[in-house]
Every structure is written in C-alpha cells, then in structure tokens.
Amino acid sequence: MRNTDQSQRFAITGWLGLCCLLLFCMVVLGGVTRLTDSGLSMVRWEPVSGVLPPLNQAAWQVEFDHYRQFPEYQKINAGMSLDRFKTIFYFEYAHRLLGRVIGLVFAAGFAWLWFRQRLPYSLKPHFVAMFVLGGMQGLLGWYMVKSGLVDLPHVSQYRLTAHLGLAILIYLYMLWVVFMLLERRSAPTVSRGLHRASIGLGILAFVTVLSGGFVAGLKAGHAFNTFPLMAGQWIPPGYLALEPVWRNFFENIASVQFNHRLFAVTTFILMLVFVLQVIRNKALASLRLPALALIGVVTVQVVLGISTLLWHVPLVLAATHQAVALLLLSVMLYVVFRFRRA
C-alpha cells in the first residue's frame, strides 16, 4: 500500500471506515432484533419496494394481516395488538434498511473512486470480493428468516450463526484493508511463535463469537443462570444427551452454553498469557499498547458475559456484550496485523 498516494489513502480509508462503522452498527442492531424477537415480523422480502415502511393505517393493517398468516403469530403471538406489532416490525425494518444503506454507501463510494481513478489496481479485486460477499450476506439473511416462517416459528441457529459469521468476516476484511492503508511504518520483527500465537488467538476469538451465535439461536442464555457452576455442577446434566453426539454441540442448550463458557474462559487465559509475553519482551515495546488494549477489552467482555448470564439476559447488557465482542475481534485483528512477519 506504500505506492498509494496520500490523497488516495485518505479517500479510500474514509469510505471504508464509514462502511466498517455501519457494519458494526448492523451487527449490533441484528443482535437487538434477535433479543426483542423481532426478526420474523417482516414476512415478505421486497429488496426495492420494501425501502419504505407502511405509511398509513390501511398499509399497516395489510402488513399485520400478512404477519398473522404465519406460525409466529399463530403459535406465539396470537392476540397481539397492531401497536405491539409495529414495535417489533420497526426493529426488523431498521435492520433491513441499514443493510440497504450499507450496500448503497459501498456501491456509491466504489463507483465514485473508480470514476475519479482513485482506486489502485491492487485493491480492486478486494473491493469486488467485498461487494460479492455483501450480496451473499443479504441472500443469507433472507434464507435465515425463511427458516422461521414454517411450522416451527424459530430461526435456525445454524443459519443465524452463518449470517452472523459472514457479517463479521466482511467487517474484518474491510478493517484489514483500512489497517494496510493507514500503515506508515514497517511491521516490527517478531518471533515466529508470537506471530502464530496471534493468529491462533484470532481464530479462537472468532470461534468463541460464533459459539455465542448458537447460544443466541437456542436462547441458551436463559438457562443455567449461575456461574461458574451449571445446575450445581461443573459439567451440566444432559451435556451429551442427544444422538448422534455431534448434535449436542449445536442443538443441546446445556452443551452449547457450556462450550461457549469454555471457549470464553480459554480465550481470556490465553490472551493474558500472550500479553504477558509481549510486556516482558523489551524488543516489543512498540507493541505493548495494542496488547494491553486487547487484555482490557477481553476483560470487559468476560465481565459482560457473566453479568448478562446472571441477570437473565437483559436487553442492554446482552446488546453491549455483542458490541464488545465485535470490538474485541477488531482489536485482535489489529494485533494480528501488527504481529505479522515482514
């Protein structure tokens, strides 16, 4: 990226930075939509005409009538008032609208930079890949919603986690390019062991967040609201109750919550060890700040996770827990970026 002039860096970084900020908000809003049970309120997918919400009482009634034809209303929300429907509708509507805004901002910025010849040739494949991934994310979102519009009015935890995971990957991809554009100095010399450890920690942190997607998909946070024991035991009863065994890791509430706890605690401990190694190495003084930021964010995240569990998943705490999870992945990505070998 050193061959990119300063004006190009400024333009591209500003555009991608805005996209990253919008994606961050999108992930958090998606979590709030899930927490408020609003995700199945919009039963029709209208990519163009769906930009505007119902604008009068008659339009609202039509939208509500569509919703009442589906299992969530019939089996869970029977008797719901139109005013209550508007509340859950607006959460899902805001989520979908923000998705459209992100697509528009990305496409408009890409077109403008291309027309002004501000895009380095080496970056064009990255931006095309981002655009394709964004389109896939929209389709995956609707595929996820469709799983809850059948006899069982619950979104598939598999599709939910895939939707979350792809959103995070797109966000991290953009953020990595931003880091490259902002870099002003060569990466410091680090050992092969620390380089690999940073990558391993990044993967572990990502897997931990994905395991949280299964917790959200199964609403497993509403069970076993004690810590560190679960139902008075270190390993909860029924941990491997399902057959075949692999189903427990994705469909068993006890297993899914226990595994998320295990991943989280393991991530915290290994990050602490990693940071201590960095601090003790005087040659890595320039890398201490991102390392300390990492341990600070992961500590906050662990406290938030435990608090969310003990308080039976209150909306504000749970949404903050998801937001800090994405912040943690952002800091971890920067650590991986700074610890890469030249």
N, C-alpha and C positions, 0 to 999 in steps of 0.2 A: 504493500500500500504506500510505500515511500515515494513511488513515482506519481502519485496523485497530488495535484497542486492544492494549495490551502483553500482556495475558493470551492473547489470540488469537494474537499473533505467537509467543509462547513455545510454545504448544501445537502450532501448525502447523509451526513451524520444527523443533521436536524430533522430530515424527513424520516429516517429510520428510527431515530429516537422517539419521535412522535408516535410512530407505529408501535414501538415497544410499549410506550406508556398506555396507549389504547388497548393493546393486547393484555397488559397487566390488569387493567380495569375490567376487561372482558372476562378473564378467568375468575376474578373475584365476584363479579356480578353473576356469573354462571353458578358459583357456589351459593350465593344468596338465593338465586332462583330455585336451586335444589332444596335448600334449607326451608324455604317457605312453601314447598310443594306446589310450585307454580309452573313447572316445566311442561305439563300436559294441558295447559289451559288453552293454547293455540293449536287447534286440531287440524288446521289447514296450512299448507306450505305454499305461500304466494311470494316468490322472490321479488317481484316488481310491484304488483298491486298491494302487497302487504306492508308497504312502507308506511302507509297512514293507518292509524288506529280507527275504530268506529267513531264517527263524528256526530252522531245524534242518537236519540233513544231507540229509534227503529233499527239502526245498524247494530247497536249493542244487543238488542233482543235477538237479531239474526245470529250474531256471533255466539250468544249464550245458547240458543237453540241447537247450534252445531255441537257445542260442548256437551250438551245434555244427551246427545246420541251415543256418547262413548262411555266405556266402563268406569272411568274415574268418577264421573258424576253419579252413575247408576249404582255403583258399589261402595263408594266412599263419601261422596259429597251430595248425596240425594237431599233435596230440600234447600240447597244453597241459594242464597238470595243473589239478585243481579248485582248489587253493590259489592258483595263479597267476591263475586266472580271478577268484577272489574279490578279488584286489588291484585289477584293472582295473575290476571291477564297482563297487567301493566309490567309486572316483573319480567315475564317471558317476552313481552313485546320490546321492552328496553334492551334485553339481551340480544334479541334478533336484530334490532335496529342498530345497536352498536357494532354488530358483526358486519352489517352493510356499510356503516361509516368507515370501518377499518379497511374493507375492500376498496371503497372509493378513494380514501386517502392514499392507499398504497398505489392503486392504478393511476390516479392523477399525478402523484409525485413521480412515479416511474416514467409516465408519458412526457411530463414536463422536462425532466432531467435528460431524457433521451433526445427530445426535440432540441434542447439547448446544448446538446453534445457535452453534457457534464458527466456522463457515465463512463468510467474506464472500461475497456473491453473485458478485462479480467473479472469484473464484478457482474457483468450482465448475466452469465449463467446462474449466479447465486440468486439474483432477483427474479429470474424466470422460475427457478425452483421454488422460491418463496410464494410466488403467485399461484403456481400449481398446487402447492401444499395448502394454501388458503382456500382454494376451490374445493379441494378434497375435504377440508375441515367443515365447510358448510354442508356438504352432502352427508358427511358422517354425523353431523348434528341432527339432521332430519332423520337419518337412519336410526339414531338413538331414540328420538322422540317416538318414532313408529313402533318401537318395541313396547311402549306403554299404552298404545291405542288398540290393544287387543283384549282378550278375555281377562288377563291379569293386568290391572292398571298400575304397573310399576315399571320404570325404565330399567332395562337390562344393565346390571352392574358391569358387565363386560363392555358393552357399548359406551356406557358412561365413562369408564376408565380410559377407553381408547380415545374418546373425544377429548378428555382432559389431557391425556398424554400427548396427543398431536398438537393441541393448542400450546402446550408448554414447549414442545420441540421447536415449533415455529418461532415462538418468542425468543428462545435461547439462540436459535440460528441467527435471527436478526441482531441480537445483542452481541454475538461473537463478531459479526461484521462491524458493528459500531466500535467494539474494542480495537479491532485492527485499524480502523480509520483514525482513531484517537491516539494510537501509539506513537510516541515521539522518540523512544529510545529502544535499543536492542534488549531482548529478554536477558535477564541475568543468568549466570551459569548455575545450574542446579544439578544435583546428583540424579542419576537415572532412577534411583529408588524413590526420591521425593516426587519426581515427575510422574512416575507410575502411581504412586500413592495418591497424588492429587486427582488423577483420572479415576482411580478406583473409588475414591470418596465421592466424586461427582456422580458416578454411576449408582453408587449405593444411595445417595441422597435422592436421586431421581426415582429409583425403585421404591424408596420409602414413601415418596409422594404418591406414586401410583398405587401403592398398597392402601393409602388413605382414600383413593378413589373407590376401592372396593368397600371400605368402611362406610363411605357416604352412600354408595349404591345399595347396600344392605341395611342402612341406618343402624349399623352395628354400634355406633357411639351411644345409643340409648340403652344398651345392655352393659352389665358389668361395670357399673359406675363407681368403682373403687380403684385405688392404686397404692401399692404395686400389685396386690393380690387380686384375683378374679374369682368371685364366689368363694373367697377364703382360701384359695389355692394358688400356687404359682403357675400351674398349668390348668386352665379351666376345664370343668367337666364337659364331656362331649367334644373334646378337641378334634378327634378323628372319627366322629360318629357316622359320617357319610361314606358311601361306597359308590365308585372306587375312591381311593384315598385322595387323589388329586383334587376332587371336587371340594374337599374341605378348605383348601387354600383360597377358593374363590366364592364359595356358596355357603359356608358354615360361619355363622355370626361369631361364635366363640373363637374359631380358628383365625378368621380374618382380623378381628380386633387384637388377638394375642400377637399375631405376626406383625401387625403394624406397630405395636408397642416394642416388640423385639427389634425390628428394623430401626425404629427411632432411637432407642437406647444405644444400640450398637453404633449407629451413625454418630451420636453425640460423643461416645467414648473415643472412637477412632479419630474424630476431628480434634478432640482435645489432645490426644497423643501427637497427632500431626502438627498442631500449632506449637506444642511444647518443643518439638524437634526444631521447628523453624526459629523459635525465640532463642534457643540455646546456640544456634549456629551464627556466629558473628558475621560470617561472609554473606548472610542473607538478611542483613539489616534493612535493606530497601523493601523486603517482602513482609516485614513484620506487621505493618499496618493492615494489609488485606487479610493476613492470617488472624489477627486479633479481631477484625470485623467479623470474620467467619465464626469464631467461637462465641462472640457476643450475640450474633443473630441466632445461632443454633440453640444457645441457652434460652433466649426468649421464646423460641419455638417450642422447646420441650416444656417450659412452664405453661405456655398457652395450651398445649395439647393436654396436659394433665388437668388444667383448670377447666377446659371445655368438657372433659370427661366427667369430672367430679360434680360439675354444675349442671349435668344432664343436657349438654349441647345447646346453650343459649345462642341465639342468632348472632349477636355481636361478637362474642368470643369465637364462635366457630368460623365466622367470616374472616376475622382477624387472623385466626390460625391458618387459614388457607392463603391469605395475603402474605403472611410472613414466610410460609413455605415457598412461595414463588420468589420472595426476596432472598431467602436462603440459597435457592438454586442460582439466583443471579450473582450473589457474592461468590458462591462455589465456582461458577463458570469463570469469574474474573480470576480467582486463584488458579484454576487450571490454565487460563490464558497466560498469566504471569509466570507460572512454573513450567511452561513448555520449554523444551530444549531447542536451542538455536540450530 
